Amino acid sequence: MTFILNQYGISLKRINENDIELIRKWRNHPTIRKYMGYKKKISEKEQIEWFKKVNNPFNYYFLIIINDNPIGVINCKEVNIEEEYGEGGIFIWDNQFLNTPYPIFASLILLDFIFNELEIGDKSFIRILPSNTKAINYNKKLGYVLIPGQEKAKNQWYVLTKECYNKKAKNLRLAARNYTETDGSLTINGEKSELNLERINVLL
């Protein structure tokens, strides 16, 4: 099963079983683990069990690939079709791209796909540790806001509405096209699968 989004010189490739050990290696790295809500090291067995649980139509984890090299992971998980929301997340392990606009562009690709191509979402939720100021600033650029009552939470919830996102995204799309010197067109490649939502299969 393949499912790939290509835009701004970036590929988002939905993960398969062959990718999970690479992801586990970097997810366990101290520089990444310290910003995660779950801080214990993940074993090979735990990673396999995790993949079995998320490899379904309601969870989408993608490798972020630039110039054929995976630099991180981005996801939309626990998709609720009836109430039109999902939970997002991203982490980058390649230091070469940490302080560049590419992580924002990867988020732009996935959020545009969900909100404006599939049109299945109305809200996106994320959780951020209060100490992770870089992630907080990053997500505010996309339009995420802290949910009232979360000020003292250990792992705070933020929300992004489709309306707020599209206001922010107008300038971000222009910046992405200019920075990457691309026309900004999205291509979707892959195979129809029972692991996809039917709306995704229609596009493939």
C-alpha positions in Angstrom: 0.0 0.0 0.0 1.4 3.4 -1.1 0.1 6.9 -0.4 2.3 9.9 -1.1 1.7 13.6 -1.2 4.2 15.7 -3.2 4.4 19.5 -3.0 7.0 22.3 -2.5 9.8 19.7 -3.3 8.7 17.6 -0.3 7.2 14.1 -0.3 5.0 12.9 2.5 5.0 9.1 2.3 2.6 7.2 4.5 4.7 4.8 6.6 4.7 1.1 6.4 6.2 -1.7 8.5 9.6 -1.2 6.8 9.8 2.4 8.2 9.0 1.8 11.9 12.5 0.9 13.1 13.9 4.1 11.6 11.1 6.1 13.3 11.7 4.3 16.6 15.4 5.0 16.5 14.8 8.7 16.2 11.8 8.9 18.5 14.0 7.4 21.2 16.8 10.0 20.6 17.2 12.2 23.7 16.9 15.4 21.8 13.5 14.4 20.5 12.2 12.3 23.5 12.6 15.2 25.9 9.8 17.1 24.1 7.4 14.2 24.1 4.6 13.6 26.6 5.7 9.9 26.7 9.4 9.9 27.7 10.2 6.3 28.1 12.3 4.5 25.5 10.2 2.5 23.1 11.2 -1.1 22.5 11.2 -2.9 19.2 8.2 -5.0 20.4 6.3 -1.9 21.5 6.9 -0.2 18.2 5.5 -3.1 16.3 2.4 -3.2 18.5 2.0 0.6 18.1 2.1 0.2 14.3 -0.5 -2.5 14.4 -2.8 -0.2 16.3 -2.4 2.8 14.0 -2.2 1.1 10.7 -5.9 1.8 9.8 -8.1 4.4 8.0 -8.2 6.7 11.1 -4.5 7.3 11.6 -2.0 8.7 9.1 1.7 8.9 9.8 4.0 10.1 7.0 7.8 10.2 6.5 8.8 13.7 5.5 11.2 13.2 2.6 13.4 15.8 0.9 15.9 14.8 -1.9 15.1 11.1 -1.2 16.1 11.5 2.5 13.6 11.1 5.3 14.0 14.0 7.7 11.2 13.5 10.2 7.6 12.3 10.7 4.3 14.2 10.5 0.9 12.8 11.4 -2.9 13.2 11.6 -4.2 10.6 14.0 -7.5 9.6 15.6 -9.5 11.0 12.8 -13.2 11.5 13.8 -15.3 11.7 10.7 -18.6 12.5 12.4 -17.2 15.4 14.4 -14.6 16.4 11.8 -11.4 16.6 13.8 -8.1 14.9 14.2 -4.9 15.3 16.2 -1.7 16.4 14.6 2.0 16.0 15.4 5.4 16.4 13.9 9.1 15.8 14.8 12.2 16.5 12.7 15.4 14.6 13.3 17.6 16.0 10.6 19.4 19.1 12.0 20.0 20.4 8.5 16.3 21.2 8.3 15.4 22.1 11.9 15.8 25.8 11.5 14.5 26.1 7.9 10.9 26.7 6.7 10.6 23.1 5.5 8.9 21.7 8.6 6.2 24.5 8.2 5.9 23.6 4.5 5.3 19.9 5.5 2.6 21.0 7.9 1.1 23.1 5.1 0.9 20.2 2.8 -0.9 17.9 5.2 -3.3 20.6 6.6 -4.2 21.8 3.1 -4.8 18.2 2.0 -7.1 17.5 5.0 -8.9 20.8 5.2 -9.1 21.7 1.5 -8.6 18.6 -0.7 -10.4 16.0 1.4 -12.7 18.5 3.1 -13.1 16.1 6.0 -11.9 18.3 8.8 -13.1 21.3 10.6 -10.5 21.3 13.5 -7.1 20.0 14.3 -5.8 19.4 17.8 -2.2 19.2 19.0 -0.5 18.7 22.4 2.6 20.6 23.3 4.7 20.6 26.5 4.8 24.2 28.0 8.6 24.0 28.0 8.7 23.4 24.2 8.6 27.1 23.2 9.9 26.4 19.7 7.0 24.1 19.0 4.5 26.6 20.5 5.8 29.4 18.2 5.9 27.0 15.2 2.3 26.0 15.6 1.1 29.6 16.3 2.4 30.5 12.9 -0.1 27.9 11.5 -2.9 29.4 13.6 -3.1 27.0 16.5 -4.3 28.6 19.8 -4.1 27.4 23.4 -7.5 26.0 24.5 -8.9 27.9 27.5 -8.3 26.1 30.8 -5.0 24.5 29.5 -2.7 27.1 31.0 -1.5 24.9 33.9 -1.7 21.5 32.1 1.5 19.5 31.9 0.8 18.7 28.2 -1.3 21.5 26.8 -4.0 21.2 24.1 -4.1 23.6 21.2 -6.7 23.9 18.5 -6.7 25.0 14.9 -9.9 25.7 13.0 -10.2 25.4 9.3 -11.2 29.1 9.0 -8.2 30.3 11.0 -5.9 28.1 9.2 -6.9 29.3 5.7 -6.4 32.9 6.8 -2.8 32.1 7.9 -2.1 29.7 5.0 -2.6 32.3 2.2 0.8 34.0 3.0 2.4 30.7 3.9 1.6 29.1 0.5 3.1 32.1 -1.3 6.2 31.9 0.9 6.5 28.2 0.2 6.2 28.6 -3.6 8.8 31.4 -3.6 11.3 29.7 -1.2 11.2 26.4 -3.1 10.8 27.9 -6.5 8.0 25.6 -7.3 4.5 26.2 -8.7 2.9 24.8 -5.5 0.8 22.2 -7.2 -0.1 19.1 -5.1 0.2 15.6 -6.6 -1.3 12.6 -4.9 0.1 9.1 -5.7 -0.7 5.7 -4.4 -3.0 2.7 -4.4 -6.5 2.3 -3.2 -6.6 0.4 0.1 -8.9 -0.7 2.9 -6.4 1.1 5.1 -7.5 4.5 3.6 -10.6 6.5 4.1 -12.9 6.1 1.1 -12.5 9.8 0.3 -8.8 9.2 -0.1 -9.3 6.2 -2.3 -11.5 8.3 -4.6 -8.5 10.6 -5.1 -6.0 7.8 -5.9 
